Amino acid sequence: MTQLTAPQAFHEAQRLIRMGEYARASGLTGQLFQNIPDEPAIRGLHGIATARMGLPEKGLGLLTEACEKAGDQKVRPFLLAEKAHVLRSLNRASEALEAARAAREADAENQDALASVVEALVDLGQFDEARSTLPEAKETEAATIAAARGRLALLAGRPDDGADALATATERVGVAAFELEIMLRLLGQLRERQGRYEDAWKAYRRATKLRRTKYDPGAHRAMVNELIAGWTPGAMGKIQRSDLDGSRVVMPIGLPGSGHDLVERIVARHSRGQGAGELLALGRVARAGMGAVQKSFRHVVAKPNMLKGKQLRQGGQAYLAQIDDLNLKAARVVDSNVLNVYLAGLAPLMLSGMHVVMCVRDPAEAAFAWHTSIPGPQHPYAQDPGEQMDHAADVLRLCDHWCGLFTSMGVRVHEFSFERFADAPEVEARALIEGIGLDFEPACTQPHLPAKTRMGTTDLARLPTSQWARRYGHFSGMLKPGFELPTVRA
């Protein structure tokens, strides 16, 4: 790796990123960045890899510095287009549009830059301008252009405008695996909107098979069993809990796909609420100061009996400091990381008065929603339908355990139902908002509209919830028995 020249490393890291191999790309660019910190190409690629590894603000800083220093007319447009991508992921679409247009000015023929302009316009809801910016569909157009065309068709409510062109693009030879997965999932959503459910499922399955992940259901079940056995009312009763005020924090837990992001956007539509996205803070605190160890695919604290009051207070301070570092200052801040469920017992020990929200949804609907989204490499269980339902059964057991444990501790758990919100938005949103100590505001019934979230949202979440709350029924005949549970929690 150290024998590569800076240009060679740039192209290799670029290839790894396009393949979705973020950890390898980050390792390559990180080592070179230490040795050649002033090379804009290396700094920029390290920023891209850093952002894709879950640190978008840090990655954006590196990319911004690289763009300012890059004089290479081939490198700078690429870096600017990637900067636009990171800005979009941070829910900063106006700034993303500015960066994308700068990329176009630097290289008018760069199709990735053109795609970035269209994507930013779509995020801003400027569909007519996005449509006029796109050229006519061609078989030779870049994958990023085809994806931008598809997103415009989906969010503008005109799936026929982009589905066939996107389908053609997914059959093209040479499309990078990461880009192809995004295109196939988008194609699946477009086919759903067209009512072509068999074609949608074929696209989703092709996308899922592109993931390079491994999952051991037995190891996951053993981890859940160990957590349930270790975190007991008796063990918790012996711990001196921190008195640190955590009333700002709202933490949804539940099955992946059960409504974490929906809770976040409902709260973020409130004048005193804000969405933090999937924070890494709880996991960092657990690893740094709580003795968390690797189990299955997560770090967990298997038993609480060794935790001390001072240790828990310091952990709470570190958690809140990470929120403050992101300039999240609202009265209620939602941490929507679905993997917090494995560390949920720590939160009320560290943060007094924090708000726990149990997200409830038909497990088949939740699993299908997650299976057909783009959850990333941290969710290896989502690759196979059968494994995902095994995972769901284990997580449901863990959630039931946490609810019982929190009740014994005097920690109030508010239940939020995805289906109830889809059927009666004001009733369920009011119960959620008042349950976390705020006065209800009508804007909270429209989470598909722009909200004060740190991170961007999925395309489906930009549509009214009633349009995508119940999807599984269209596919159940194609999925059985993989997506069945003996009992359904709803």
C-alpha positions in Angstrom: 0.0 0.0 0.0 2.8 2.5 0.8 4.4 1.8 -2.6 1.5 3.4 -4.4 2.1 6.9 -5.7 -0.5 9.6 -4.8 -2.3 9.4 -8.2 -2.4 5.6 -8.0 -3.7 5.7 -4.5 -6.3 8.3 -5.5 -7.7 6.0 -8.3 -7.5 2.8 -6.1 -9.4 4.6 -3.2 -11.9 5.9 -5.7 -12.4 2.4 -7.0 -12.9 1.0 -3.5 -15.4 3.7 -2.6 -17.4 3.0 -5.7 -17.4 -0.7 -4.7 -18.7 0.2 -1.3 -15.5 -0.9 0.4 -15.3 2.1 2.7 -13.2 0.6 5.5 -10.5 -0.4 3.0 -10.7 2.9 1.3 -10.4 4.7 4.6 -7.4 2.7 5.6 -5.6 3.4 2.3 -6.3 7.1 2.3 -5.7 7.4 6.0 -2.2 6.0 5.8 -1.4 8.2 2.7 -2.9 11.2 4.3 -0.5 10.9 7.2 2.4 10.7 4.8 1.2 13.3 2.2 -1.2 15.6 4.1 -0.9 18.4 1.6 -2.0 16.4 -1.5 -5.5 17.6 -2.3 -6.5 14.4 -4.0 -5.5 12.2 -1.0 -7.1 14.7 1.5 -10.3 14.7 -0.6 -10.5 10.9 -0.9 -9.9 10.5 2.8 -12.7 12.9 3.4 -15.1 10.9 1.2 -14.1 7.6 2.9 -14.5 9.3 6.3 -17.9 10.6 5.5 -19.1 7.2 4.2 -17.8 5.5 7.4 -20.3 7.6 9.4 -18.4 10.8 10.1 -19.9 13.2 7.6 -19.0 16.5 9.3 -15.3 15.4 9.6 -15.4 14.2 6.0 -16.9 17.4 4.8 -14.1 19.4 6.5 -11.5 17.4 4.7 -13.3 17.7 1.3 -13.7 21.4 1.7 -10.0 21.9 2.3 -9.2 19.7 -0.6 -11.5 21.6 -3.0 -9.9 24.9 -2.0 -6.4 23.5 -2.7 -7.1 21.4 -5.8 -5.8 22.9 -9.0 -6.1 19.8 -11.1 -9.1 20.3 -13.4 -9.8 16.6 -13.4 -9.7 16.2 -9.6 -11.5 19.3 -8.5 -14.9 18.7 -10.2 -14.9 15.2 -8.8 -14.2 16.5 -5.3 -16.8 19.2 -5.6 -19.4 16.7 -6.7 -18.6 14.5 -3.8 -18.7 17.5 -1.5 -22.3 18.1 -2.8 -23.1 14.4 -2.0 -21.9 14.8 1.6 -23.8 18.1 2.0 -27.0 16.4 0.8 -26.5 13.6 3.3 -26.3 16.3 6.0 -29.6 17.8 4.9 -27.9 20.9 3.5 -29.4 20.8 0.0 -28.9 24.5 -0.8 -25.2 24.3 -0.1 -25.0 21.0 -2.0 -26.5 22.8 -5.0 -23.9 25.5 -4.8 -21.1 22.9 -4.7 -22.6 20.9 -7.6 -22.9 24.0 -9.8 -19.3 24.8 -9.0 -18.3 21.3 -10.2 -20.3 21.9 -13.4 -18.5 25.2 -14.0 -15.1 23.5 -13.5 -16.0 20.7 -16.0 -19.2 21.1 -18.0 -18.9 17.5 -19.4 -18.7 15.9 -16.0 -21.8 13.8 -15.7 -21.4 13.1 -12.0 -21.4 16.9 -11.5 -24.6 17.2 -13.5 -26.2 14.4 -11.5 -25.3 16.2 -8.3 -27.0 19.4 -9.5 -30.2 17.4 -10.3 -30.1 15.5 -7.0 -29.8 18.7 -5.0 -32.7 20.3 -7.0 -34.8 17.2 -6.3 -34.0 17.5 -2.5 -35.1 21.1 -2.7 -38.4 20.1 -4.4 -37.5 22.1 -7.5 -38.7 19.4 -9.8 -39.4 21.5 -12.9 -35.8 22.9 -12.9 -34.4 19.5 -12.2 -36.3 18.1 -15.2 -35.1 20.9 -17.5 -31.5 20.4 -16.4 -31.5 16.7 -17.3 -30.6 15.8 -20.9 -32.7 13.2 -22.8 -32.0 9.6 -21.6 -29.2 7.8 -23.4 -28.0 4.3 -23.1 -24.5 5.6 -22.5 -25.3 8.1 -19.7 -23.5 7.7 -16.4 -25.1 5.6 -13.6 -25.3 8.7 -11.4 -27.4 10.5 -14.1 -29.8 7.5 -14.4 -30.2 7.4 -10.6 -30.9 11.2 -10.5 -33.5 10.7 -13.2 -35.1 7.9 -11.2 -35.2 10.0 -8.0 -36.9 12.9 -9.8 -39.5 10.5 -11.2 -40.2 9.0 -7.8 -40.5 12.2 -5.7 -42.3 14.1 -8.4 -44.9 11.3 -8.5 -44.2 10.4 -12.1 -42.7 6.9 -11.9 -43.2 6.3 -15.6 -40.8 9.1 -16.4 -37.8 7.3 -15.1 -38.4 3.6 -14.4 -37.7 2.2 -17.8 -34.5 4.3 -18.4 -33.3 3.2 -14.9 -34.1 -0.4 -15.6 -32.0 -0.2 -18.8 -29.1 1.4 -16.9 -29.1 -1.4 -14.3 -28.4 -4.0 -17.1 -25.3 -2.1 -18.3 -22.0 -3.8 -17.9 -19.4 -2.1 -15.7 -21.6 -0.3 -13.2 -19.9 -0.3 -9.8 -21.5 -2.5 -7.2 -22.3 0.4 -4.8 -23.9 2.5 -7.6 -25.8 -0.5 -8.9 -27.3 -1.3 -5.5 -28.6 2.2 -5.2 -30.0 2.1 -8.7 -31.7 -1.2 -8.1 -33.4 -0.1 -4.9 -34.6 3.0 -6.5 -35.9 0.9 -9.4 -37.7 -1.3 -7.0 -39.4 1.8 -5.5 -40.4 3.0 -8.9 -41.9 -0.4 -9.9 -43.8 -0.4 -6.6 -45.3 3.0 -7.5 -46.3 1.5 -10.9 -47.9 -1.5 -9.3 -45.4 -3.9 -10.8 -44.6 -5.7 -7.6 -42.9 -8.8 -9.1 -40.5 -6.5 -11.0 -40.0 -4.5 -7.9 -39.1 -7.6 -5.9 -36.6 -8.8 -8.5 -34.9 -5.4 -8.3 -34.7 -5.5 -4.5 -33.3 -9.0 -4.5 -30.6 -8.2 -7.0 -29.7 -5.2 -4.9 -29.5 -7.3 -1.7 -27.2 -9.9 -3.3 -24.6 -7.2 -4.0 -23.9 -6.7 -0.3 -20.7 -8.2 1.0 -21.6 -9.0 4.5 -21.6 -12.0 6.8 -24.1 -12.7 9.6 -24.3 -15.5 12.2 -27.9 -15.8 13.6 -26.7 -18.1 16.4 -24.1 -15.5 17.6 -26.7 -12.8 17.5 -29.2 -14.9 19.5 -26.5 -15.7 22.1 -25.7 -12.0 22.4 -29.4 -11.1 23.0 -29.7 -14.0 25.5 -26.6 -12.7 27.4 -28.0 -9.2 27.6 -31.3 -10.4 28.9 -29.6 -12.6 31.5 -27.2 -9.9 32.6 -29.4 -6.8 32.7 -31.9 -7.6 35.5 -33.9 -5.5 38.0 -31.8 -6.9 40.7 -28.5 -5.9 39.0 -29.9 -2.5 38.2 -31.1 -1.9 41.7 -27.5 -2.0 43.0 -26.2 0.7 40.6 -26.0 4.4 41.6 -27.5 6.1 38.6 -26.2 9.4 37.3 -28.3 12.5 38.2 -27.1 14.3 35.0 -30.1 16.0 33.3 -30.8 14.1 30.1 -34.3 15.4 29.4 -33.1 16.8 26.0 -32.5 13.3 24.7 -35.1 11.3 22.9 -34.1 7.8 22.0 -36.3 5.5 19.9 -35.7 1.8 20.2 -37.4 -1.1 18.4 -37.0 -3.2 15.3 -35.1 -1.7 12.4 -37.7 -0.2 10.1 -40.2 0.3 12.8 -40.2 4.1 12.8 -37.0 5.5 14.3 -36.6 8.0 11.5 -40.3 8.8 11.5 -40.2 9.6 15.2 -37.1 11.8 14.5 -38.9 13.7 11.7 -42.1 14.2 13.7 -40.1 15.7 16.6 -37.9 17.7 14.2 -41.0 19.3 12.7 -41.6 20.9 16.2 -40.3 24.4 16.8 -38.4 23.0 19.8 -37.2 19.7 18.3 -34.3 18.6 16.3 -33.1 15.3 14.7 -29.6 14.2 15.3 -29.7 11.3 12.9 -28.0 8.0 13.7 -25.5 9.2 16.3 -22.4 7.0 17.1 -22.2 8.6 20.5 -23.7 5.8 22.7 -21.5 3.2 21.1 -18.4 5.4 21.5 -19.2 6.0 25.2 -19.8 2.3 25.8 -16.5 1.3 24.2 -14.4 4.1 25.8 -15.7 4.0 29.4 -18.1 1.2 30.0 -16.1 -1.9 29.1 -18.2 -2.8 26.0 -16.9 -5.9 24.1 -17.5 -7.2 20.7 -20.4 -9.7 20.5 -21.9 -10.8 17.2 -21.6 -7.7 15.0 -21.9 -5.1 17.9 -20.1 -3.9 20.9 -22.3 -4.4 24.0 -22.0 -4.1 27.8 -23.1 -7.7 28.8 -23.6 -6.9 32.5 -24.2 -3.7 34.4 -23.0 -4.8 37.8 -19.5 -3.3 37.4 -20.7 0.1 36.5 -20.2 2.9 39.0 -22.0 6.2 39.5 -19.1 8.4 38.6 -18.4 6.3 35.5 -22.0 6.7 34.4 -22.0 10.4 35.0 -18.9 10.8 32.9 -20.4 8.7 30.2 -23.5 10.9 30.1 -21.3 14.0 30.0 -19.4 12.5 27.0 -22.6 11.6 25.2 -24.1 15.1 25.7 -20.8 16.7 24.6 -20.9 14.9 21.3 -24.4 16.3 20.8 -23.2 19.8 21.6 -20.2 19.4 19.2 -22.7 18.9 16.4 -24.4 22.2 17.4 -27.7 20.4 18.3 -29.2 22.9 20.8 -32.9 22.2 20.7 -35.0 21.4 23.8 -35.5 17.8 22.4 -32.9 16.0 20.3 -33.6 12.6 18.7 -30.9 10.0 18.4 -32.3 7.7 15.8 -29.5 5.1 15.6 -31.3 1.7 15.4 -28.3 -0.1 16.8 -28.8 1.7 20.1 -31.2 -1.1 21.0 -28.2 -3.3 22.1 -27.0 -0.6 24.5 -30.4 0.8 25.6 -29.9 -0.2 29.2 -27.0 2.3 29.6 -29.0 5.4 28.5 -31.3 5.9 31.5 -28.4 5.1 33.9 -26.3 7.9 32.4 -29.0 10.4 31.6 -31.7 11.2 34.1 -35.1 12.1 32.6 -34.2 11.0 29.1 -37.2 10.0 26.9 -37.4 6.4 25.6 -39.7 5.8 22.7 -40.6 2.2 21.9 -41.3 2.0 18.1 -44.0 -0.5 17.3 -44.8 -1.9 13.8 -45.9 -5.1 12.3 -42.6 -7.1 12.2 -43.1 -8.2 8.6 -43.7 -4.5 7.5 -40.6 -3.4 9.5 -38.4 -6.1 8.2 -39.5 -5.6 4.6 -39.0 -1.8 4.9 -35.4 -2.4 6.1 -34.6 -5.2 3.7 -35.6 -3.0 0.8 -33.8 0.2 2.0 -30.1 0.8 1.9 -29.1 0.2 5.5 -25.3 -0.2 4.9 -22.6 -2.5 6.1 -23.4 -2.2 9.8 -26.6 -4.2 9.2 -25.5 -7.6 7.9 -28.7 -9.4 9.0 -30.6 -7.5 6.4 -29.2 -9.5 3.4 -31.4 -12.6 3.7 -35.2 -12.5 4.4 -35.2 -15.5 6.7 -32.2 -14.3 8.7 -33.8 -10.9 9.0 -36.9 -12.4 10.6 -34.8 -14.4 13.0 -33.0 -11.2 13.9 -36.4 -9.5 14.3 -37.6 -12.1 16.7 -34.5 -11.7 18.8 -34.7 -7.9 18.8 -38.4 -8.1 19.8 -37.4 -10.2 22.8 -34.8 -7.7 23.8 -37.2 -4.7 23.4 -39.7 -6.4 25.6 -37.0 -7.0 28.2 -35.9 -3.4 28.1 -39.5 -2.2 28.5 -39.9 -4.4 31.6 -36.6 -3.3 33.0 -37.3 0.4 32.5 -40.7 0.1 34.1 -39.0 -1.5 37.2 -36.6 1.5 37.3 -39.4 4.0 37.1 -38.3 5.1 33.6 -41.4 5.9 31.5 -41.5 4.4 28.0 -43.7 6.0 25.4 -45.0 3.7 22.7 -45.2 5.0 19.1 -47.1 3.0 16.5 -46.2 3.4 12.9 -49.5 2.1 11.7 -51.5 4.3 14.1 -49.7 7.3 12.8 -50.4 6.4 9.2 -54.1 6.1 10.0 -54.5 9.0 12.5 -51.5 11.3 12.3 -52.7 14.0 14.7 -53.7 11.5 17.4 -50.4 9.6 17.4 -48.2 12.7 16.8 -49.9 14.5 19.7 -49.4 11.6 22.0 -45.7 11.4 21.1 -45.0 15.1 21.4 -46.8 15.5 24.7 -45.2 12.3 25.9 -41.8 13.8 25.6 -42.8 17.0 27.4 -43.6 19.4 24.6 -46.8 21.1 23.5 -48.3 19.7 20.3 -47.9 21.6 17.1 -49.8 20.8 13.8 -46.6 20.7 11.8 -45.7 17.5 13.5 -48.3 15.6 11.5 -46.3 16.2 8.3 -42.9 14.6 8.7 -42.5 14.2 5.0 -42.0 18.0 4.7 -38.7 19.7 5.4 -37.6 19.2 9.0 -34.7 20.3 11.3 -32.7 17.1 10.9 -28.9 16.9 10.9 -29.0 14.1 8.3 -31.0 13.8 5.1 -33.8 11.3 4.9 -34.8 8.4 2.7 -36.7 9.0 -0.5 -39.8 7.2 0.8 -39.8 9.4 4.0 -40.3 12.4 1.7 -43.7 11.0 0.7 -46.8 11.1 3.0 -46.5 8.2 5.4 -49.9 6.8 4.4 -48.4 6.1 1.0 -45.7 3.7 2.2 -46.8 2.5 5.6 -48.2 -0.8 4.4 -46.2 -2.4 1.6 -45.6 -6.0 2.7 -49.0 -7.2 1.6 -48.1 -6.7 -2.1 -45.1 -9.0 -1.7 -46.2 -11.6 0.9 -46.7 -14.3 -1.6 -43.2 -13.9 -3.0 -41.6 -13.9 0.5 -43.2 -16.7 2.5 -42.1 -18.3 4.7 -39.1 -16.1 5.2 -41.1 -13.1 6.5 -43.3 -14.8 9.0 -43.3 -14.7 12.8 -45.4 -16.8 15.1 -46.7 -13.7 16.7 -47.1 -10.2 15.4 -46.6 -7.2 17.6 -48.7 -4.2 16.4 
